[in-house]
Amino acid sequence: MPGFSIPAIMLRRMDLGDYDILVTFFTTDRGKVSAVAKYAKKSVKRFAGVLELFSVLQVVYKSGRGKGLPVLQEAALIQPFYKIRYDIQKTAYASYWSELINNWMEEGQENRELFRLLRHVLGELDRGIVGDSELSILFQTRFITLSGFAPNLSHCSICRVAADKTPNGKIAFDLVQGGLVCKKCANRTARYTWLSKGTVKQLLWLQNGDLKKAVRIRLTGQAIREGLKLLEEFVPYHLGRVPKSLKVLRQIRPDYT
Ligand SMILES: [Zn+2]
């Protein structure tokens, strides 16, 4: 069977014995793919300097025989995103996004919109014009929406009043129900994350607005603090586990709370 040539983003790499590397890519056509890069550890000619995390590559791989893993045949660098790998905070954010995709996606499940989103935020993270935390808010909001757990940020989940028609001050977000709850409907005993109305408006725009225009996002300090807190609780909660890289990110990042 001939190999496929497709664009791919490196999500993960792991040593496999003394010679080989197991790489996991996120591809346009075939979603997540794990493949063996044979002799990639020993030979300097094979894949030299190409199989780096978060890089965009053009890869050719062949299905494995029987139950064997696919085998990587060629890999050419399209966008290396060097700046991400030389910056500890950028690396931590990119690792968190990659781990979310790696944990959530099934092998072979196509999701072009998610591919576009990851490529976009990695590109912007490398350029460094938009803040790292703003990009993480953008990524998480859209990732969780594409995953089918879109948070309801437009109206109270109970009385359905529009968020901008609720009384001034904070509005509650119920993590379990995945939506807003206005002050009138809020239950004193429930555990909520509280958001200012300004934050809700900005998150809603990031969730549904044009991805290219999102390059110009400038969130207020309050929206960054509240948005990160909300999403870093909400996203792992709905995916059922806290990614290891999120714990690392929290240790190295300046305290936003
Ligand atoms: Zn209500």
Boltz pocket constraint, residues with backbone or C-beta under 6 A from the ligand:
constraints:
  - pocket:
      binder: B
      contacts: [[A, 156], [A, 157], [A, 158], [A, 159], [A, 160], [A, 161], [A, 181], [A, 182], [A, 183], [A, 184], [A, 185], [A, 186]]
      max_distance: 6.0
